Structure formats: C-alpha cells, structure tokens
Amino acid sequence: MSDLIGELIDGRYQLTRQIGNGGMASIYEAIDTRLDRKVAVKIMHPHLAQDEAFVNRFIREAKASAALSHPNIVSVQDQGWNQNGIPAVFIVMELIEGHTLRDYLNERGKFEIKDAINYLTPILSALAAAHDLGIVHRDIKPENILISKEGRVKIADFGLARGELIGSTMTAESSVILGSVSYLSPEQVQRGVADSRSDVYAVGIVAFEMLTGEKPFLGESPIQIAYMHVNQEIPSLRTKRKEIPADLDDLILLATNRDPDKRPRTAGEFLKSLEAIQNEIDPKTNQMKLALDLPVEPIREKQRGKVKKENIGVVEKVKALEAAEATEEGKETTQQVRVAKEKKRKTSKRVRRNRKVALFLAIALGVGGWYTLVGPGSRVVVPSVVGGTYDQAVSTLTPLGLTTVVLEKRFDEEITAGAIIESDPPGGGRVASGGEVKLIISKGPERYTIPVLIGLTPEAAQAAIEKYPLLIGTNTEVFNMDIPKGFVISSEPAAGTKVKRDTSVSLVISKGVETLALSSYVGKSGEQALNELTDLGFNIKSTYAFDENILSGAVISQKPSGVDAAPKGSTVTLIISKGSQFVFIPNVFSLNQIKATQVLTDLQLKVVVKKLGSKKVKQVTSIVPKVGSKVKRGSTVTITVG
C-alpha cells in the first residue's frame, strides 16, 4: 500500500506517520482536526477493499469494539469511507502509545508469577465484558495485547470477532488463515467453530508463554503446529518451571484442554479462578466489589382541575318573583269585583257579614302589602355571588343597597383561593334593604410547605415539622461524605414541597463518612489498583516514576499504606513504575536512517544523525555510545549514516 502520510481522511483526520502495517490494513497516527487530539486510523489495503467479505470483516471489527465499553479494550471512535481524497475504508481508534505484549516477551522472556497474573487480570476482565455481550474475539495473541507507557493493558483487533451484536461468523478456512495458528483452539482448526471457550484457550496459551518464555508447540510449518494443538495435550507448566504453584498449573491445563466442555465457559469464570489463586499467593488481595444503586424519583400526581360553580341569574329570579306578585294582585282584584257584584245582588245579614269580613281582609292585605313593599318589611332578593371574587360581589351587591361582610376564610380543595365559597343569605334569599350579606371566602387547597431541614439534628427537625399540622415519619440512616454524623441529610417529601394536612415527613440521617478496608497494592498491577480502588469509591491520584526493581505498570508505593481502614471517597496516592530508567543501546548497524531512528526513539532516546557520502539510501555505519552501552532514557545517541 502506498504511503498516505499527509493525507486528510474524511476531511477530518490528518495522517502524520505510519505506526503499523499488516496483511489487511495499515495503521497511522493522525490528528483529529475537529477535536485537536491524536488518534489511530486503520486503513484497509486498496486491493482488499474490493472484496466484500474483507470489508464486512473490517466493519465488524468497528462494531465489535464500539459495542464494548471497558477500560482494557481499545475504543473505536469512528468508521467510514473516505469520499474526498484517495478511496479508503477506515476505522478511527484511540491512540495507544506503548508496546505490545509480544515486545515484552521478546525483551524479558518469561515473567515473574505475580507479574504474569497482574497482566492476565485486565486481559480476562476485558474478555469477560465481551463474553457477557455475546462477543467472541477469536484472535487473542500477544500481538493484539497493547501495553501503554503508563502500564494500561488494552486488547485490540476485534477483526475476527463475532456475536449477535455484530453479525455472523466467518468460514472455517478464513478463520484458520487469518487467526494466529499458535493460539488457535482445536475446534477452530478442525471445524472453524469458535465461542467464548476458544478465547479461554487462547488466553491459556498466552499465559503458558508468559510463565515459561516459550510457546507450548513449535514446528517447521503452521500446519504442523495446528496438528499438535488438535492431537496433543499442552505440557504442564511445572515441567518447565518448578516454582509455579500447582493450582495455577492445573488452571492453565484446564483452560487449554482439547475438549471445550472441560474449559471454563467464559473469561469471567477463568478470571474468578485466577483471582482465587492470586489470593492464595497474596492473602491481602482485596476482592471487595461494590455497586451503586440510584434512587428512582417518584412520579408526581397531577393536580386536579378546579370546579367552577355558575352564578344564578339575579334578573331572572327578580322577574319570576314580580310575576308571582302580579298574579296575586290580579287575583285580589278579581275577588274585589266579585264581592262588589254580590253586594249589589244581596243585602241579607249573611251578605253584610261577608262584607265586613271582606273589608277586614282588604285592610289587612293593604297593610301587609305596604309593610312588605314600602314599609319596614320590604326585603331585597340577594343575587348569587358564589364562585366570584370579593370585588365582584361588592360590585353586584352595592347597587342593591346591601353591604358585604367577610365572615370567614376557609380552605377548599375545589374553589380557587380568593373565590367565594358561600354567602348568608344564599343566592335567591331575601335581606332587609340596607342589610348585609355575609361571605365565606376560599383560601384555596390546604397546603403546607416542608421547611428546610438539612443540617439540623433529628430533634430540631421534628420540632420544625411539628409547627405545622404534619406527621413525623420514619427515620433512616445512610453514610454521607458531606453531612456530619447525626445530622439530617434530606427529607421526604423534600424541602419546599407543598403537602396536604397530616402528610407524613420522613428524615434521612447521616451516619458520617463510610470507612472501608484498604489493601496494599505495592508490587501489584497499577491497572488492578486503579480499577478496584475506584470501584470501592476512593479517589485515585497516580504519578509515574522510574524504578530499577519494579516492573513497568506495577505500584511502587501507596499512601495510605493499606494497613488501616480509610474513609470512602478519600484520596489514595499511587506511584506507578515506568520501568527501568536505563536502556541498552541496540544494534542498528546496516539499518536505514528511518528505521534506526524509529528503534532508538521507541527506547525514549534522542537521536542525532550525521550523514556521509552521496548514497540515496543511507545505512548506519557508526553509533555513539557503542552497542550494548547502558544509558538513561532521554540520552542523546549519535548515528552516522552513509
């Protein structure tokens, strides 16, 4: 594939240098011009981009990694096709600056037992997360396990992964060709079938290589090695290295068993067994795991709508009363006419008696009408004012010569505040002219505001609640980092909430800061310390330093030391090893200038180049300090090319 350094991919990713090249794709360091950060861009070789199967595998790698969110898995940030420049299928990943596990194996050979377990723990933790989602990596090998300069372990290259989230599996032939034969499980070689137990087998082979410094099977061809995996059992670790614990030897033999049914079913089961062995090796290993439960906010009930009462028409009532009175007057007039006629016709004693009675009745009726309509007995019909405001009632009653008096203000769940609930007399009743109408006005729904109780003692909080017609609920105690022990953290309902009469108010009381047992992680993986202490709720402050005795990525020192319990949420300071401060000058003779410079730069050395001669391709002819010299990282090395 041609060099794409300088290309702008997808109008966003500026390729700066090539950092890797494989049979399927090349990987470049790039600058994300939109977010101004370094990323790694994996670009498929052009001749493979024409093959739909390879493109699908490439996209599946992006989906597999994107489906996972784990600190020990290289995260995928983008995927697409370059449309504006050179045609390219690409994946954008986080940039890991460091080395592969293969580099460490080549440099150190076998690992110390504790160090090997410390590296295996994050590998299995990452695979366990993948297996929980039904995703199988299918290509675990040291080349796909990255270790950053800070000691963080990352699994990369989910290109052979398969699962329900990312699509179907590949064929048996492609699996054997693309996978690394030294780490393929027997079922992958024979049938092209792989599940989580195949990843367990591969990790077992990696563990074998880390603990012994060599692969379990060596052969002249890949086919010969694959045949050994299918037909031979993996050698016991203790035949290669006597000090390996028997339990660890048994676990690796179990993980690399030719029968998949006899292996741990997932990386999670493998990890639990490995942690148990680690606890036996170091009993102080902390295995406490905590989870955080988030309270669900209750659904608030919707307020009911207000019921409005209609006013009774005053005019209609008055008209009805007037019509009734007119009818009575009409009756009286008719009766008087009839009496007059009878008077003309009869003049007997009975008639004269009736005349006297009629006269008396007429006088009484006249006096009563005067008293009712004109005299002191005259009364005004009161119009209905219920549902209206006080001002509306005044404007209605004043023209009738009536005065208004507020008799009471009362809570009401239906009538809004300020509206009239009832009157005395009620609408349609009568009152003396110039009389008064008594009103009862609504104060609205009866509600009381929960006072602020945070920071009070339970006794003071209960006294504040008892000032209102509210009930004291139950008290619960929880740990809290901010509120001292014995003081109120919160109330239910919360402060400021408006509640009905006799609502129960419960309190949450602080138990103070929770203290947790703190283990020592000195000599253990910094990655393990960071993950476990963070899960326990501690704040981690980590710094890095060179150390000649502690492996890169392991903890040099810890504060607090882990002897006593520490408050949850407090800060734990870790100093993590960057490895040895010294490196040995490698043999770069006969390498060209670019490769030699890259080798020395990877060792964190400064390179000065002296050029001699006129050759187009210049090779290293001299190096100062000499090959094999022990120098500090950051030292200057001068190479002469010609």
C-alpha positions in Angstrom: 0.0 0.0 0.0 1.3 3.4 -0.9 2.4 5.8 1.9 -0.6 8.0 2.9 1.3 10.3 5.3 -0.1 13.8 4.9 -3.5 12.7 3.5 -6.6 14.2 5.1 -9.1 11.4 5.6 -12.8 12.2 5.6 -12.0 15.9 5.7 -11.1 15.4 9.4 -8.1 13.0 10.2 -4.7 14.3 9.1 -2.3 11.3 8.8 1.1 12.2 10.4 3.1 8.9 10.5 2.7 5.2 9.9 2.9 3.1 13.1 1.9 -0.3 11.9 1.3 -2.4 8.8 -0.4 -5.8 8.4 -1.7 -8.1 5.8 -5.1 -6.5 5.9 -4.6 -2.8 6.8 -2.1 -0.1 7.7 -2.3 1.9 10.9 -1.4 5.6 11.0 -1.0 8.1 13.8 -3.3 11.1 12.9 -4.6 14.3 14.3 -8.4 14.7 14.6 -8.6 18.3 13.3 -12.1 18.8 14.6 -11.3 17.9 18.3 -7.5 18.6 18.1 -6.3 15.2 19.5 -4.2 12.3 18.5 -5.9 9.2 17.2 -5.0 6.0 15.4 -6.5 5.5 11.9 -6.7 1.9 10.5 -6.9 2.0 6.7 -7.7 -1.2 4.7 -5.4 -2.0 1.8 -7.0 -0.9 -1.5 -6.9 -4.4 -3.1 -8.8 -5.9 -0.2 -11.4 -3.0 -0.2 -12.7 -4.5 -3.5 -13.6 -7.8 -1.6 -17.0 -7.5 0.1 -16.1 -10.2 2.7 -13.0 -8.3 3.9 -14.9 -5.1 4.0 -17.6 -6.7 6.1 -14.9 -8.1 8.5 -13.4 -4.6 8.7 -16.8 -3.1 9.6 -17.4 -5.9 12.0 -14.2 -5.0 13.9 -15.6 -1.5 14.3 -19.0 -2.7 15.5 -17.4 -5.2 17.9 -15.2 -2.6 19.6 -17.9 0.0 19.6 -20.3 -2.3 21.3 -17.9 -2.6 24.2 -17.1 0.0 26.8 -14.2 -1.2 29.0 -11.0 0.4 30.2 -9.0 -2.5 28.9 -10.4 -2.5 25.3 -9.2 -0.2 22.6 -12.2 2.0 21.9 -13.4 2.7 18.4 -14.4 6.4 17.8 -15.4 6.5 14.1 -15.7 4.4 10.9 -16.4 5.3 7.3 -15.3 5.6 3.7 -13.0 8.4 2.5 -15.0 10.2 -0.2 -13.0 13.3 -1.0 -9.4 12.1 -1.5 -7.9 8.7 -2.1 -10.6 5.9 -1.8 -10.2 4.2 1.6 -12.2 2.2 4.1 -11.0 3.3 7.6 -11.6 2.9 11.3 -10.6 5.5 13.9 -9.4 4.3 17.3 -7.9 5.7 20.4 -4.1 6.0 20.1 -2.2 3.8 22.5 1.4 4.9 22.9 3.5 1.9 24.1 4.3 -1.6 23.1 2.7 -5.0 22.6 2.9 -7.9 25.0 5.0 -9.6 22.2 7.6 -6.9 22.7 7.7 -7.6 26.4 8.0 -11.3 25.8 10.9 -10.7 23.4 12.7 -8.5 25.8 12.2 -10.3 29.1 11.5 -13.9 28.2 9.4 -15.4 31.0 7.5 -13.3 33.6 7.5 -13.5 37.3 4.4 -15.3 38.5 2.9 -12.3 40.2 3.6 -10.1 37.2 2.1 -12.6 34.8 -1.1 -12.7 36.9 -1.2 -8.9 37.1 -1.1 -8.8 33.3 -3.6 -11.6 32.8 -6.2 -10.0 35.1 -7.1 -7.0 32.9 -7.0 -9.2 29.8 -9.6 -11.6 31.2 -11.6 -8.7 32.6 -11.9 -7.2 29.1 -12.8 -10.5 27.5 -15.4 -11.1 30.3 -17.1 -7.9 29.3 -17.1 -9.0 25.7 -18.4 -12.5 26.5 -21.2 -11.0 28.6 -22.4 -9.3 25.4 -22.1 -12.5 23.4 -19.0 -11.2 21.5 -16.1 -13.6 20.9 -12.6 -12.1 20.0 -11.3 -15.3 18.2 -7.8 -13.9 17.7 -6.2 -13.4 21.1 -2.4 -13.3 20.9 0.4 -11.2 22.4 0.5 -9.0 19.2 -3.1 -7.9 19.9 -2.5 -7.1 23.6 -1.2 -3.5 23.9 0.5 -2.0 27.0 0.7 1.8 27.2 3.6 3.7 28.5 1.6 4.2 31.7 1.1 0.4 32.1 -2.5 0.2 31.0 -3.3 -3.1 29.3 -5.6 -2.9 26.2 -7.0 -5.6 23.9 -7.1 -4.6 20.2 -8.1 -6.0 16.8 -11.6 -7.4 17.1 -11.4 -8.1 13.3 -12.3 -11.8 13.8 -14.9 -11.2 16.4 -18.4 -12.4 16.0 -21.6 -12.3 18.0 -25.3 -11.4 17.9 -24.5 -7.7 18.1 -22.1 -7.6 15.1 -23.2 -10.3 12.6 -22.4 -13.9 11.7 -19.2 -15.8 11.9 -16.6 -16.3 9.1 -15.9 -19.6 7.3 -13.6 -22.2 8.7 -11.0 -21.6 6.0 -10.8 -17.8 6.6 -10.6 -18.3 10.4 -7.6 -20.6 10.1 -5.8 -18.3 7.6 -6.5 -15.1 9.4 -6.0 -16.3 13.0 -2.6 -17.0 14.5 -2.1 -20.7 14.4 -0.1 -20.9 17.7 -3.1 -19.7 19.6 -6.0 -21.4 17.7 -8.1 -23.8 19.7 -8.6 -27.3 18.3 -12.2 -26.7 17.4 -11.2 -23.7 15.3 -8.6 -25.7 13.4 -11.0 -28.7 12.8 -14.4 -27.1 12.3 -13.9 -23.3 12.1 -16.2 -23.1 15.1 -15.4 -20.7 17.9 -17.1 -19.5 21.1 -16.1 -17.9 24.4 -14.2 -21.2 25.3 -11.9 -20.6 22.3 -10.9 -17.2 23.7 -10.2 -19.0 27.1 -8.0 -21.5 25.2 -6.0 -18.6 23.6 -5.5 -16.8 26.9 -4.3 -20.1 28.4 -1.7 -20.3 25.6 -0.6 -16.7 26.2 -0.4 -17.4 30.0 1.8 -20.5 29.2 4.1 -18.4 27.1 4.3 -15.6 29.7 5.2 -18.1 32.5 7.6 -20.3 30.6 9.0 -17.8 28.0 8.1 -20.2 25.1 5.2 -21.5 23.1 3.8 -24.9 24.0 4.3 -26.3 20.5 7.0 -25.4 17.9 7.1 -26.7 14.3 8.5 -26.1 10.9 5.2 -25.1 9.4 1.8 -23.7 10.6 0.0 -26.9 9.6 2.4 -28.9 11.8 1.7 -26.6 14.8 -2.1 -26.8 14.2 -1.8 -30.6 14.1 -0.1 -30.6 17.5 -2.9 -28.4 19.0 -5.5 -30.8 17.8 -3.8 -34.1 18.8 -1.5 -33.3 21.7 -2.1 -32.0 25.3 -0.4 -28.8 26.3 2.7 -29.6 28.6 2.4 -29.0 32.3 3.9 -25.6 33.4 5.7 -27.3 36.3 7.7 -29.4 33.8 9.1 -26.1 32.6 9.3 -24.2 35.8 9.2 -25.9 39.2 8.2 -22.9 41.3 4.8 -22.4 39.6 2.0 -23.2 42.1 0.2 -26.5 41.4 -3.2 -24.7 41.4 -2.1 -22.3 38.7 -0.6 -25.2 36.7 -4.0 -27.0 37.0 -5.9 -23.9 35.9 -3.8 -23.4 32.8 -4.1 -27.1 31.9 -7.9 -26.8 32.3 -8.1 -23.7 30.2 -6.1 -25.3 27.4 -7.9 -28.7 27.4 -8.6 -30.0 23.9 -12.2 -30.7 25.0 -14.0 -27.3 25.1 -16.6 -28.6 27.6 -13.8 -29.1 30.2 -12.6 -25.5 30.0 -14.1 -22.5 31.9 -17.0 -21.4 29.8 -16.2 -17.7 29.8 -13.3 -15.4 30.6 -15.3 -14.3 33.7 -15.1 -17.9 35.1 -11.4 -18.0 34.2 -10.9 -14.7 36.0 -12.6 -15.8 39.2 -10.4 -18.9 39.4 -7.3 -16.9 38.7 -8.2 -14.3 41.4 -8.7 -17.2 43.9 -5.2 -18.4 43.2 -3.9 -14.8 43.4 -5.4 -14.5 46.9 -3.7 -17.7 47.9 -0.4 -16.3 46.7 -1.0 -12.9 48.3 -3.8 -13.2 51.0 -4.0 -9.4 51.2 -5.6 -9.2 47.8 -8.7 -7.1 48.0 -11.7 -8.6 46.3 -14.5 -6.4 47.6 -16.8 -5.3 44.8 -19.4 -2.6 45.3 -22.3 -1.3 43.1 -24.2 2.0 43.3 -28.0 2.0 43.3 -29.6 5.1 42.1 -32.9 6.1 43.7 -35.8 6.4 41.3 -37.7 9.6 41.6 -41.4 9.1 42.4 -43.9 10.2 39.8 -45.7 13.2 41.0 -49.5 13.2 40.8 -51.1 15.7 38.6 -53.2 18.4 40.3 -56.9 18.1 39.8 -58.7 20.7 37.8 -60.7 23.4 39.6 -64.5 23.0 39.7 -66.3 26.2 38.8 -69.8 27.0 40.1 -72.1 29.0 37.9 -73.8 32.1 39.2 -77.6 32.1 39.4 -79.1 34.9 37.3 -80.4 37.6 39.5 -82.6 39.3 36.9 -84.5 36.1 36.1 -85.2 35.5 39.8 -86.4 39.0 40.3 -88.7 38.8 37.3 -90.1 35.5 38.5 -90.9 37.0 41.9 -92.5 40.1 40.3 -94.7 37.9 38.1 -95.8 35.9 41.1 -96.8 39.0 42.9 -98.6 40.4 39.9 -100.6 37.2 39.7 -101.6 37.5 43.3 -102.6 41.2 42.8 -104.7 40.1 39.8 -106.5 37.5 42.0 -107.2 40.1 44.6 -108.7 42.5 42.1 -110.9 39.8 40.6 -112.1 38.9 44.1 -112.9 42.6 44.9 -115.0 42.9 41.7 -116.8 39.7 42.6 -117.6 41.0 46.1 -118.9 44.2 44.6 -121.3 42.4 42.3 -122.5 40.2 45.2 -123.1 43.3 47.2 -125.4 44.7 44.6 -127.4 41.4 44.4 -127.8 40.6 48.0 -128.3 42.7 51.1 -129.1 39.9 53.6 -127.4 39.6 57.0 -125.1 36.9 55.6 -124.1 39.3 52.9 -123.5 42.1 55.3 -121.3 39.8 57.4 -119.3 38.8 54.4 -118.9 42.4 53.5 -117.4 43.1 56.9 -115.1 40.1 56.6 -114.0 41.2 53.1 -113.4 44.8 54.3 -111.2 43.5 57.1 -109.3 41.3 54.7 -108.8 44.1 52.3 -107.5 46.4 55.1 -105.1 43.6 56.3 -104.0 42.9 52.8 -103.3 46.5 52.2 -101.4 47.0 55.4 -99.4 43.8 54.7 -98.6 45.0 51.1 -97.5 48.4 52.4 -95.3 46.7 55.1 -93.8 44.4 52.5 -93.3 46.6 49.6 -92.8 50.1 51.1 -92.7 49.9 54.8 -90.1 48.4 57.2 -90.9 44.9 56.0 -89.7 45.5 52.5 -86.8 43.0 51.6 -84.2 42.7 48.8 -83.6 39.4 46.9 -79.9 38.5 47.3 -78.2 37.5 44.0 -75.8 34.6 43.9 -72.2 35.6 44.2 -70.7 32.1 44.8 -67.6 31.4 42.7 -66.9 35.1 42.1 -64.2 37.2 43.8 -64.9 39.6 46.7 -64.6 42.6 44.4 -67.2 41.1 42.0 -69.5 40.5 45.0 -69.2 44.1 46.1 -69.9 45.4 42.7 -73.0 43.2 42.5 -74.5 43.9 46.0 -73.7 47.6 46.5 -76.2 48.8 43.8 -78.9 46.9 45.7 -78.1 48.9 48.8 -76.5 45.9 50.5 -73.2 45.7 52.3 -70.7 42.8 52.4 -69.0 41.3 55.4 -66.3 38.6 55.2 -67.4 36.1 57.8 -64.6 33.5 57.3 -61.7 32.4 55.2 -61.7 28.7 54.7 -59.5 26.1 52.9 -61.2 24.4 50.0 -59.9 21.7 47.6 -62.3 22.7 44.8 -62.6 26.5 44.9 -59.6 28.6 44.0 -58.1 31.0 46.5 -59.9 34.3 46.7 -63.2 32.9 45.3 -66.4 32.9 47.4 -67.5 29.5 48.7 -70.9 30.6 50.1 -73.0 33.5 51.3 -75.5 34.2 54.0 -78.2 34.6 53.0 -77.6 32.4 49.9 -78.4 33.4 46.4 -82.2 33.9 46.0 -82.7 34.6 49.6 -84.1 38.0 50.9 -82.5 40.6 53.2 -83.8 43.8 54.5 -83.0 46.9 52.4 -79.6 48.2 53.5 -78.8 44.9 55.2 -75.6 42.9 54.9 -74.6 39.8 53.2 -72.0 37.6 54.9 -69.4 35.9 52.8 -67.1 32.9 53.2 -64.0 33.2 51.0 -61.8 30.3 49.9 -58.1 30.1 50.9 -57.6 27.5 48.2 -56.4 23.9 48.8 -54.9 23.4 52.2 -51.2 23.1 51.7 -48.1 23.4 53.9 -44.5 23.9 52.7 -41.9 21.5 54.0 -39.3 23.6 55.8 -35.5 23.3 55.1 -34.3 20.5 57.5 -30.8 19.8 56.1 -28.1 20.1 58.6 -30.4 20.0 61.7 -30.4 17.4 64.4 -33.3 15.0 64.3 -34.8 16.6 67.4 -34.6 20.1 65.9 -36.0 18.8 62.5 -39.0 17.2 64.3 -39.7 20.4 66.2 -39.7 22.3 62.9 -42.2 19.8 61.4 -44.5 19.9 64.4 -45.1 23.6 63.9 -47.4 22.5 61.0 -50.3 20.0 61.0 -47.9 17.4 59.7 -46.9 13.9 61.0 -43.5 12.6 61.8 -42.5 9.7 59.6 -39.7 7.1 59.9 -36.0 8.0 60.1 -33.4 6.1 58.1 -29.6 6.3 58.4 -27.1 6.3 55.5 -23.4 7.1 55.0 -22.6 10.6 53.7 -19.4 12.3 52.9 -20.7 15.9 53.3 -23.1 15.9 56.3 -21.6 15.1 59.7 -22.9 12.1 61.7 -26.2 12.6 63.4 -27.5 15.4 61.2 -30.3 15.5 58.6 -29.3 14.8 55.0 -32.7 15.2 53.4 -36.4 14.8 53.9 -39.2 13.0 52.1 -41.1 15.0 50.8 -38.2 17.3 50.0 -37.9 20.9 51.4 -40.0 23.4 49.6 -42.7 20.8 48.6 -46.3 21.8 49.3 -48.2 19.0 51.0 -51.7 18.3 52.5 -52.5 18.3 56.2 -51.4 15.2 58.1 -48.8 14.3 55.5 -46.0 12.1 56.9 -42.5 13.6 56.7 -39.6 11.1 56.9 -35.9 12.0 57.6 -32.6 10.7 56.2 -29.9 10.9 58.9 -26.2 10.9 58.2 -24.1 8.0 59.6 -21.0 10.0 58.7 -18.3 9.0 56.3 -18.1 5.3 55.5 -14.8 3.7 56.1 -13.5 0.8 54.1 -10.7 -1.7 54.5 -7.8 -0.6 52.3 -5.4 -3.3 51.0 -1.8 -2.6 49.9 -1.2 -2.8 46.2 2.6 -2.3 46.3 4.1 -4.6 43.7 0.7 -5.3 42.1 -0.6 -4.1 38.8 -1.3 -0.4 38.8 -4.3 -1.1 36.5 -5.7 -3.5 39.1 -5.2 -1.0 41.9 -6.9 1.8 39.8 -9.9 -0.3 38.9 -10.5 -1.9 42.3 -9.9 1.3 44.4 -12.2 3.3 42.0 -14.9 0.6 42.4 -14.6 0.9 46.2 -15.3 4.7 45.9 -11.8 6.1 46.5 -10.3 9.0 44.5 -7.1 7.9 42.9 -4.1 10.2 42.4 -1.5 8.4 40.4 2.0 9.5 39.4 4.7 7.7 37.5 8.4 7.2 38.3 11.3 5.1 37.1 12.3 2.1 39.2 15.0 -0.4 38.7 13.3 -3.2 40.7 9.6 -2.8 40.0 8.2 -3.9 36.6 6.6 -1.3 34.4 3.0 -0.7 35.3 3.3 -2.1 38.9 2.8 0.0 42.1 5.9 1.3 43.7 4.3 2.9 46.8 0.9 3.7 48.1 -0.5 6.3 50.6 -2.3 5.5 52.8 -0.4 2.3 53.0 -3.4 0.0 53.4 -2.8 -1.1 57.0 -5.9 0.6 58.4 -9.4 1.5 57.1 -9.8 4.7 55.1 -12.8 6.9 54.6 -14.8 6.2 51.4 -14.2 9.0 48.9 -10.8 9.9 50.3 -7.8 10.2 48.1 -5.3 7.3 47.7 -2.0 8.3 46.1 -0.2 5.7 44.0 3.3 5.9 42.5 3.4 3.6 39.5 6.6 2.3 37.9 7.7 3.4 34.5 10.2 0.6 34.4 13.9 0.9 34.4 15.4 4.3 33.8 18.2 2.8 31.8 18.2 1.1 28.4 20.8 -0.7 26.4 22.0 0.7 23.0 20.6 -1.7 20.4 22.4 -2.9 17.3 21.1 -0.7 14.5 24.0 -1.2 12.1 23.0 -1.7 8.4 19.5 -0.3 9.1 18.5 2.7 7.1 18.2 6.0 8.8 14.4 6.0 9.2 14.2 2.5 10.8 17.2 3.1 13.0 15.8 6.4 14.3 12.5 4.7 15.0 14.1 1.9 17.0 16.1 4.4 19.1 13.1 6.8 19.6 10.9 3.9 20.8 13.5 3.4 23.6 13.0 7.1 24.5 16.4 8.1 23.3 17.2 11.4 21.4 18.8 10.8 18.0 21.4 12.9 16.3 22.1 11.9 12.6 25.4 12.5 10.8 25.3 11.9 7.1 28.3 10.9 4.9 28.6 10.1 1.2 26.1 10.6 -1.6 24.2 7.4 -1.5 20.4 7.8 -1.9 19.6 5.2 0.7 21.9 5.6 3.6 22.6 3.0 6.3 24.0 3.2 9.8 27.8 2.8 9.8 28.5 4.1 13.3 26.7 4.6 16.6 27.8 6.5 19.8 27.6 5.3 22.5 28.5 1.9 21.3 26.1 -1.0 21.0 25.3 -2.6 24.4 26.1 0.5 26.4 23.7 1.2 29.4 22.3 4.7 29.2 19.5 6.7 30.7 16.3 7.2 28.8 16.3 10.6 27.2 20.1 10.4 26.5 21.4 11.5 23.1 22.6 8.9 20.7 24.6 9.9 17.6 24.4 7.7 14.5 26.4 8.1 11.3 24.8 7.0 8.0 26.4 6.7 4.7 
